[in-house]
C-alpha cells in the first residue's frame, strides 16, 4: 500500500497541482493584506482585533468563492493525469487490489487540499505578525481551523473525485463543480446551507475569525458520512471497471 502512495506522490512532480497549491493561498493573502493596509483606519476605528481583520480580508472571498472551485480543479487535474494517457488501463492490470488504487488517489487529493489550507493559515499568521500590534494575541482558531476545514471539505472532495473517476472528459466534473460552487455564497445566507455541502468549507474557513466558528457537530458528522458513502459507491464502480 505504501508503494502506491509513493507512486502517486511522484506523479505530482510532473503536474501543475503543487504550483496551484502554492499560488492560490499566497495570492489571496497578499490581496487581503493589501486591502487591510489600504483601509486600515476603517477596519480598526472601533478597536477591532487586527488579526481578525487581516484574516477576514484574506479568507472572505477565498472561503466563499474559491475553496470549492479549488477542490474541483485539483481533483480533476489529479485524475486527468491518468485519463490523459490511458494509465488506468495499465494500472488495472497490476496485481494490486482495485479498492486500494481508488483510495490511494483519493487520500492524495485530501492531502493536497489540507496542504493548501495549512499554507493559507501559515500565510495569514505571517501577515498578522507583520501588521498586528504586540499587545494583540493571535486567535487560537487560526491554528486548528485547517483541521476542521478539511473535515468540512470531505463531501466536496468525494463527490468531485467520484465524478472525475466516472467521466473521462474533464469538462464534466469541472462543469458540475462550477455549477455547485457558484451559488454557494447565495445559499450561505439562507437557512438551507446545511443541505448544501459546498457551503461547509467556506463557512468554516471564514468563521474562524468570529463566534460562528463553533458549528454544530452534526455538520461534521454529515461531512464524514457523505464522504464514506460516495467513496464506497465510487470504489464499487471502480472495481467493476472494464480494462
C-alpha positions as CSV (number, residue, x, y, z in Angstrom):
1,X,0.0,0.0,0.0
2,X,2.9,2.4,0.8
3,X,4.3,1.9,-2.7
4,X,1.1,3.0,-4.2
5,X,1.2,6.3,-2.3
6,X,4.8,6.8,-3.3
7,X,3.9,6.4,-7.0
8,X,1.0,8.9,-6.6
9,X,3.3,11.4,-5.0
10,X,5.9,11.0,-7.7
11,X,3.3,11.8,-10.3
12,X,2.6,15.2,-8.7
13,X,6.1,16.3,-9.5
14,X,5.2,16.3,-13.2
15,X,1.9,18.1,-12.8
16,X,0.9,21.7,-12.0
17,X,-1.0,20.9,-8.9
18,X,1.6,21.9,-6.5
19,X,2.0,25.3,-8.3
20,X,-1.7,25.9,-7.8
21,X,-1.5,24.8,-4.1
22,X,1.3,27.4,-3.6
23,X,-0.1,30.3,-5.7
24,X,-3.7,30.4,-4.7
25,X,-3.4,31.0,-1.0
26,X,-0.4,33.3,-1.5
27,X,-2.4,35.4,-3.9
28,X,-5.4,35.8,-1.7
29,X,-3.4,36.5,1.5
30,X,-1.5,39.2,-0.3
31,X,-4.7,40.6,-1.7
32,X,-6.3,40.6,1.8
33,X,-3.2,42.2,3.4
34,X,-3.2,44.9,0.8
35,X,-6.8,45.6,1.3
36,X,-6.4,45.8,5.0
37,X,-3.5,48.2,4.7
38,X,-5.4,50.4,2.3
39,X,-8.4,50.7,4.7
40,X,-6.6,50.2,8.0
41,X,-8.2,53.1,9.7
42,X,-11.7,52.0,8.8
43,X,-11.1,48.4,9.9
44,X,-9.6,49.4,13.2
45,X,-11.5,52.5,14.0
46,X,-13.6,50.8,16.8
47,X,-10.7,48.9,18.3
48,X,-11.2,45.7,16.2
49,X,-8.6,42.9,16.5
50,X,-6.1,43.4,13.7
51,X,-5.5,39.6,13.5
52,X,-9.2,39.1,12.7
53,X,-9.4,41.9,10.3
54,X,-6.4,40.7,8.3
55,X,-7.8,37.2,8.3
56,X,-11.3,38.2,7.2
57,X,-10.0,40.2,4.3
58,X,-7.9,37.2,3.2
59,X,-10.5,34.5,3.8
60,X,-13.8,36.1,2.8
61,X,-13.6,35.8,-0.9
62,X,-11.3,32.7,-0.8
63,X,-13.6,30.8,1.5
64,X,-16.9,31.7,-0.1
65,X,-16.0,31.6,-3.7
66,X,-12.6,29.8,-4.3
67,X,-12.1,26.9,-2.0
68,X,-14.8,24.7,-3.5
69,X,-13.6,25.6,-7.0
70,X,-10.0,24.9,-5.9
71,X,-11.1,21.4,-4.8
72,X,-12.9,20.8,-8.1
73,X,-9.9,21.9,-10.2
74,X,-7.3,20.0,-8.2
75,X,-9.2,16.7,-8.1
76,X,-10.0,17.0,-11.9
77,X,-6.3,17.5,-12.7
78,X,-5.2,14.7,-10.4
79,X,-7.4,12.2,-12.1
80,X,-6.7,13.7,-15.5
81,X,-3.1,12.6,-15.1
82,X,-4.3,9.0,-15.5
83,X,-7.1,9.6,-18.1
84,X,-4.9,11.6,-20.5
85,X,-2.5,8.7,-21.2
86,X,-4.9,5.8,-20.5
87,X,-2.9,4.9,-17.4
88,X,-5.9,3.5,-15.7
89,X,-6.0,0.5,-18.1
90,X,-2.4,-0.2,-17.3
91,X,-2.9,0.2,-13.5
92,X,-5.9,-2.1,-13.5
93,X,-3.7,-4.9,-14.9
94,X,-1.3,-4.7,-11.9
95,X,-1.6,-7.3,-9.1
96,X,-3.0,-4.6,-6.8
97,X,-6.4,-4.5,-5.2
98,X,-8.6,-2.0,-7.1
99,X,-10.0,-0.6,-4.0
100,X,-6.5,0.4,-2.8
101,X,-5.9,2.2,-6.1
102,X,-9.1,4.1,-5.7
103,X,-8.5,5.1,-2.1
104,X,-4.8,6.0,-2.6
105,X,-5.5,8.7,-5.1
106,X,-8.5,9.9,-3.0
107,X,-6.3,10.3,0.0
108,X,-3.7,12.1,-2.0
109,X,-6.4,14.6,-3.1
110,X,-7.4,15.1,0.6
111,X,-3.7,15.7,1.4
112,X,-3.4,18.3,-1.3
113,X,-6.4,20.2,-0.1
114,X,-5.2,20.0,3.5
115,X,-1.7,21.3,2.4
116,X,-3.5,24.2,0.7
117,X,-5.4,25.1,3.9
118,X,-2.4,24.8,6.1
119,X,-0.4,27.0,3.8
120,X,-3.2,29.6,3.8
121,X,-3.3,29.6,7.6
122,X,0.5,30.0,7.8
123,X,0.5,32.9,5.4
124,X,-2.3,34.7,7.2
125,X,-0.4,34.2,10.5
126,X,2.7,35.7,8.9
127,X,0.6,38.6,7.6
128,X,-0.8,39.1,11.1
129,X,2.7,39.1,12.6
130,X,3.7,41.8,10.2
131,X,0.9,44.3,10.9
132,X,-0.7,43.4,14.3
133,X,0.5,45.2,17.4
134,X,2.3,43.3,20.0
135,X,-0.5,43.8,22.6
136,X,-2.9,41.8,20.5
137,X,-2.7,38.0,20.6
138,X,-3.4,35.7,17.7
139,X,-6.8,33.8,18.0
140,X,-6.3,30.1,18.7
141,X,-8.9,29.3,16.0
142,X,-6.3,30.1,13.3
143,X,-4.3,27.0,14.4
144,X,-6.9,24.3,14.3
145,X,-9.1,25.8,11.5
146,X,-7.4,23.8,8.8
147,X,-8.2,20.5,10.6
148,X,-11.9,21.4,10.8
149,X,-12.0,22.8,7.3
150,X,-10.6,19.6,5.8
151,X,-13.4,17.7,7.5
152,X,-15.9,20.1,6.2
153,X,-14.4,19.7,2.7
154,X,-14.7,15.9,2.6
155,X,-18.1,15.8,0.8
156,X,-16.9,18.1,-2.0
157,X,-13.7,16.1,-2.4
158,X,-15.5,12.8,-2.5
159,X,-18.2,13.9,-5.0
160,X,-15.7,15.6,-7.3
161,X,-13.4,12.6,-7.1
162,X,-16.3,10.3,-7.9
163,X,-17.3,12.4,-11.0
164,X,-13.7,12.7,-12.2
165,X,-13.2,9.0,-12.0
166,X,-16.5,8.2,-13.6
167,X,-16.2,10.6,-16.6
168,X,-13.0,10.6,-18.7
169,X,-14.0,14.0,-20.2
170,X,-12.6,16.5,-17.7
171,X,-15.2,19.1,-18.7
172,X,-17.9,17.1,-16.9
173,X,-16.6,17.2,-13.3
174,X,-15.3,20.7,-13.8
175,X,-18.7,21.9,-15.1
176,X,-20.7,20.2,-12.3
177,X,-18.3,21.6,-9.7
178,X,-18.6,25.1,-11.2
179,X,-22.4,24.8,-11.2
180,X,-22.5,23.9,-7.5
181,X,-19.7,26.2,-6.4
182,X,-21.1,29.5,-7.8
183,X,-24.5,29.6,-5.9
184,X,-22.8,28.6,-2.6
185,X,-22.4,32.2,-1.5
186,X,-26.1,32.8,-2.0
187,X,-27.2,29.7,-0.2
188,X,-24.8,30.5,2.6
189,X,-27.0,33.5,3.5
190,X,-30.1,31.3,3.9
191,X,-31.3,28.8,6.4
192,X,-30.7,25.9,3.9
193,X,-26.9,26.0,3.9
194,X,-26.9,22.8,5.9
195,X,-28.3,20.9,2.9
196,X,-25.6,22.2,0.6
197,X,-22.2,20.7,1.4
198,X,-20.4,23.1,-1.0
199,X,-21.0,25.7,1.7
200,X,-19.3,23.8,4.5
201,X,-15.6,24.5,3.9
202,X,-16.2,28.2,3.2
203,X,-18.3,28.7,6.3
204,X,-15.6,27.0,8.5
205,X,-12.8,29.0,6.8
206,X,-14.4,32.4,7.1
207,X,-16.0,31.6,10.5
208,X,-12.6,31.1,12.1
209,X,-12.5,34.9,12.7
210,X,-15.8,35.2,14.6
211,X,-18.0,33.4,17.1
212,X,-19.8,31.4,14.4
213,X,-16.7,29.2,14.2
214,X,-18.3,26.7,16.6
215,X,-20.5,25.0,14.1
216,X,-22.9,22.2,15.2
217,X,-21.2,18.8,15.5
218,X,-23.8,17.3,13.1
219,X,-22.3,19.3,10.2
220,X,-19.0,17.5,10.6
221,X,-20.9,14.2,11.1
222,X,-22.8,14.8,7.8
223,X,-19.5,15.6,6.1
224,X,-17.9,12.3,7.2
225,X,-21.0,10.2,6.3
226,X,-21.3,11.7,2.8
227,X,-17.5,11.2,2.3
228,X,-17.9,7.5,3.2
229,X,-21.0,7.0,1.1
230,X,-19.5,8.5,-2.1
231,X,-16.2,6.7,-1.5
232,X,-17.9,3.3,-1.2
233,X,-20.1,3.9,-4.2
234,X,-17.1,5.1,-6.3
235,X,-14.9,2.3,-5.1
236,X,-17.6,-0.3,-6.0
237,X,-17.9,1.1,-9.5
238,X,-14.1,1.3,-10.0
239,X,-13.8,-2.4,-9.0
240,X,-16.3,-3.3,-11.9
241,X,-14.5,-1.0,-14.4
242,X,-13.5,-2.7,-17.6
243,X,-9.9,-2.8,-18.6
